[in-house]
Amino acid sequence: MDLSERDTTPANIRDIQTAALAAAANGIVITDRSGTIIWANPSVSRLTGYSLNELIGQKTSLFRSGLHETAFYKELWDTIQAGKVWRGKVINRKKDGSLYHEEMTITPVLGSGDEIINYIAIKEDVTAIHQANEALAASEERFRRLINTVHAHFYSLEYSADKTLSRRYLSDNFDSLTGYPNDHFDRDWTFWRSILHPDDLEKYNQTRTRVTNGASIEIEYRIIRSDGQVIWVSDNAQVHTEEDGHILVFATILDITERKETEEHIRFLATHDPLTELPNRILFREILEHSLQYAGRTEQKLGVFFLDVDDFKSVNDTYGHHIGDELLKSIAGRLTNNLRESDTVARISGDEFTLIMEQLNSREDAIHVAQKVVDFLSGKYQIREHSLNITISVGGAVFPDHGHDFETLLQRADAAMYQAKQAPGNRIRIFEPNTLT
């Protein structure tokens, strides 16, 4: 028995149904229980390139592309022969040999005894959609490759209206920046905060709050890679707030460590003496002005000292400037090795050094510091094959007793130092208003 034999629908209704099936945009194929085509609508002919006459009496295997495994068709037939509906995507072949993609639904038709007598297949051509998806996938792959070939790293975040992080994306090359697998960040974006340098965490958190409030930002900070290396990154996040309150973040991260190191080197050259690598006059002034502000707020005394190598000119004249330079480097070494980390020593010119000593209690403290400096700097220096005996003169001024600004304190410490050089015996002088100007 076939489908027409059990149809008891009035003829006029049956004609309307047949006309509707024939006019359907989707292809419709009716087969007997063995898979032989007994009816098809014109859309099947347009889809496959076969005329309706060529289709009737043929097995549906006529359309097979050869691209599916035997197991694919076995699963299909097992399903429909069990009286169940099968749905899936199939790659089939047209009459001219070209391939097409279709989404197909096959429904068994049961007879009066609940036996299967026919199958009805509805075929929707999705070739254009498949091609578009392939083109999109190819485009995404090209974009992914492009991203992974540049030195930038990309991420995107999505915050819901209540500022809950709901989605994240990282470019494949993100792991080369951090040294960690990307899934560390996929599981929990707060892992990113765990690799921030502790000194930059507060700055980062403040900036990230601005992002969740809808502001675009650009910030530079440090992260600690999985191998312990500290690197600088520039994080540029562009933010878009949607009408429903969702916040979309599209960001680029660059490794700027080399640039930062270059900038730091340039700043070091600009603020340090190239011979001794001590702060130069520019940095010394910057540090002293900052120290004066702090001492003023905390009502503490601060000492500024001027140090000079006695008769240094004779060293250069006798042994040459290269020996004089070695001597200055040795003096700088003794200074840094014998002072506290909180003290600042600088070379501001020739054989003249300056010193900032914070948290002094009295003039006597300043004298004690000056004497200590003279003691550990004066004496023998072995410079290559030459043994040199050196004496040092030290002058000092105390904030706030002798001045409140850089120029005044340095001038008065310098004046005290010159008086120390001229005085017999003692090489130490602290500024006294009645005797020095």
Sequence and secondary structure as in RCSB ss.txt:
>XXXX:A:sequence
MDLSERDTTPANIRDIQTAALAAAANGIVITDRSGTIIWANPSVSRLTGYSLNELIGQKTSLFRSGLHETAFYKE
LWDTIQAGKVWRGKVINRKKDGSLYHEEMTITPVLGSGDEIINYIAIKEDVTAIHQANEALAASEERFRRLINTV
HAHFYSLEYSADKTLSRRYLSDNFDSLTGYPNDHFDRDWTFWRSILHPDDLEKYNQTRTRVTNGASIEIEYRIIR
SDGQVIWVSDNAQVHTEEDGHILVFATILDITERKETEEHIRFLATHDPLTELPNRILFREILEHSLQYAGRTEQ
KLGVFFLDVDDFKSVNDTYGHHIGDELLKSIAGRLTNNLRESDTVARISGDEFTLIMEQLNSREDAIHVAQKVVD
FLSGKYQIREHSLNITISVGGAVFPDHGHDFETLLQRADAAMYQAKQAPGNRIRIFEPNTLT
>XXXX:A:secstr
  TTTT  S HHHHHHHHHHHHH SSEEEEEETTSBEEEE HHHHHHHS  HHHHTT BGGGGB S S HHHHHH
HHHHHHTT  EEEEEEEE TTS EEEEEEEEEEEE TTS EEEEEEEEEE HHHHHHHHHHHHHHHHHHHHHHHS
SEEEEEEEE TT  EEEEEE TTHHHHHSS THHHHH THHHHHTB GGGHHHHHHHHHHHHTT  EEEEEEEE 
TTS EEEEEEEEEEEE TTS EEEEEEEEE HHHHHHHHHHHHHHHB TTT  B HHHHHHHHHHHHHHHHHHT 
EEEEEEEEETTHHHHHHHH HHHHHHHHHHHHHHHHHHS TT EEEEEETTEEEEEEEEE SHHHHHHHHHHHHH
HHSEEEEETTEEEEE EEEEEEEETTS SSHHHHHHHHHHHHHHHHHSSS  EEE  TTT  
